[in-house]
Amino acid sequence: MEVRIFPNNRGGISAEGIRLKHGTASEREVQKVLDEIHSNPALRNDIIEKATSARDAMNKGAFGMSKNRAAEIHFLIKNLEKLNKPKAD
């Protein structure tokens, strides 16, 4: 199953299952992805790296997409980076 992650309007990360021929991720599977993103800095850094590369390519016009999602990806990156910062007491 596949899960889409995206920035939410609260400065965080949300997720939803992607509908495919063989089904959609369950709420439990989606929550597992979110839990892993929140608990695994290496995964967050990997997503940030890949999202940054995709955003840069979109801004150069390298993707033949009808809609440029660079702005959404930018906020996803920023919200993931926030999770990497230690919380102040």
N, C-alpha and C positions, 0 to 999 in steps of 0.2 A: 504494500500500500504506500501511497505517497501523501505527504503532508506539505501544505504551503505555509510558510511563516511570513509574517508581515508586521510592520510597525502599527501599533494601535494608537488611539487618540489620547492615551494616558501616559505616553512616553515609554511604553514597554513593548513587549513582543506578544503577538497573538498567533494562533495557528488554526487551520481547518483542513479537513481531509479533501483531497482532490478526487473527483469522481472519474473513475477509469472503467474500462470494459469489465474488468474482473472485480469491481466493487470500490468502495470508499473506505478510508480509514475510520475506525470506530472512535468514539469520544475518548475511550481509554487509550487507544494508540496515539491520538493527538496529544493527550495530556502527558503521555510518556515522552513524547518529543519535547514538549515544553519543559518538563522536569529535567531532561537531559541537557537542554540548552542552558538552563539556570544553574545546573550543578557542575558543568564540565567546561572549564575555561579553554581547554584545547579545542573542543568542538566549536565554541564561540569564535575563537581566533581563526579557525579554518573557514567558517562561514563568512566572517568579515573579509578574509583574504579573497575568497571566491566572489563575494558580492561586490567588492571594490573593483575587481577585474571586470566583472560584467558591467558595472556602472560606467567605468572608463570607456569600455568598448561601445556602449550605447551612446555616450556623449560624442564619440568620434564618428558615429553613424555607421558602425561596422555591422549592426544587426538590421536585417530587413524587416523590422517590426512595424506594424501599423500604429502602435502606441509606444512611445519611449517611456519606460518605467524607471528611468534614472533617478527621478526625485523620490519615488517610493523606496528604491534601494538605498538612497542616501540616508533616509530616516531610519531604515532598518539597521544600517551600519551604525549610526549614531546611538540607537537604542541598545544594540548589542555591546557597544563600547561602554555604555553606562553600566552594564552588568559587570564589566571587568574592573570597575573602580571600586575600591573598598568603601563601605558605608561608614559615614561619620557617626559617632556615638552621640 
